[in-house]
Amino acid sequence: HQYVEPGKRGVVAFAAALSGVAIIVGPDGAIGGVPMYPLGSALLLLGLSGIAIVGWRTALIPRYALASWLLSLVFGVGSSVPGAPSALLVLAGLAFGVGFLGAGLKIWSSTSSAL
């Protein structure tokens, strides 16, 4: 039932995040003058932000995890502003990780109880 409730918007957000991961783990460099790592990172974070927005309503993933992905986007964008403190990039990474930790713990506890 986790794949039904988020609907088409959730599927689109997931596809964007998955595409971002595929680009990041692919070969480094540029294609057509476009650097792949920043593109993949942006797609991943936009997809996770979409999942967070859609997921807030369904509450299948803990809201602190969803909020962490949104904070990661805010900190990541903030870190790209000229003169921004480098701590923002660290905070973006921490928020990113907390989001996955929360989502993973929820999924793990859901499947463990079914065994």
C-alpha positions in Angstrom: 0.0 0.0 0.0 3.0 2.3 0.2 3.1 2.7 -3.6 -0.6 3.5 -4.0 -1.1 6.4 -1.5 1.5 8.9 -2.9 -0.1 8.7 -6.3 1.3 9.9 -9.6 3.2 12.9 -8.0 5.0 10.5 -5.7 6.0 8.3 -8.6 7.3 11.3 -10.6 9.3 12.5 -7.5 10.7 8.9 -7.0 11.6 8.7 -10.7 13.5 12.0 -10.4 15.3 10.9 -7.3 16.2 7.6 -8.9 17.4 9.3 -12.0 19.6 11.6 -9.9 21.2 8.6 -8.2 21.8 6.9 -11.6 23.5 10.0 -12.9 25.7 10.4 -9.8 26.9 6.8 -9.8 27.5 6.9 -13.5 30.7 8.1 -15.1 32.0 11.5 -13.9 32.4 14.3 -16.4 30.2 16.2 -18.7 27.8 15.4 -21.4 27.2 18.1 -24.0 29.0 20.5 -21.7 26.7 19.8 -18.8 28.5 18.5 -15.7 26.8 15.3 -14.6 27.4 15.3 -10.8 25.7 18.7 -10.1 22.8 17.7 -12.4 22.4 14.3 -10.7 22.6 15.9 -7.2 20.0 18.4 -8.1 17.6 15.7 -9.5 18.1 13.6 -6.4 17.4 16.4 -4.0 14.4 17.7 -6.0 13.0 14.2 -6.2 13.5 13.7 -2.4 11.9 17.1 -1.8 8.9 16.0 -4.0 8.7 12.8 -2.0 8.8 14.8 1.2 6.0 17.1 0.1 3.7 14.2 -1.1 4.7 12.1 1.8 3.7 14.7 4.4 0.1 14.0 3.6 0.4 10.2 3.6 2.7 10.0 6.6 4.2 6.7 5.5 7.7 8.0 6.3 8.2 9.8 9.6 7.8 13.5 9.2 11.1 14.4 10.7 12.7 12.4 7.9 10.7 14.2 5.3 11.5 17.6 6.9 15.2 16.6 6.9 15.1 16.2 3.1 13.5 19.6 2.7 16.1 21.1 5.1 18.8 19.5 3.0 17.5 21.3 -0.1 17.4 24.6 1.8 20.9 24.2 3.2 22.3 22.9 -0.1 20.9 25.8 -2.1 22.1 28.2 0.6 25.6 26.8 0.5 25.8 27.7 -3.2 25.3 31.4 -2.5 28.6 33.2 -2.9 30.2 33.9 0.5 27.9 31.4 2.3 29.5 29.6 5.2 30.8 26.1 4.4 28.9 24.8 7.4 25.8 25.0 5.3 27.1 22.2 3.0 27.8 20.1 6.1 24.3 20.7 7.5 22.9 19.8 4.1 24.7 16.5 4.2 23.6 15.8 7.8 20.0 16.6 7.0 20.2 14.3 3.9 21.5 11.5 6.0 19.0 11.9 8.8 16.2 11.7 6.2 17.5 8.4 5.0 18.0 7.1 8.5 14.4 7.9 9.5 13.0 6.5 6.3 15.2 3.3 6.6 14.2 2.8 10.2 10.5 3.0 9.3 10.9 0.6 6.5 13.0 -1.8 8.5 10.6 -1.8 11.5 7.6 -2.3 9.1 9.2 -5.4 7.5 10.6 -6.8 10.7 7.2 -6.9 12.3 5.8 -8.8 9.3 8.4 -11.7 9.8 
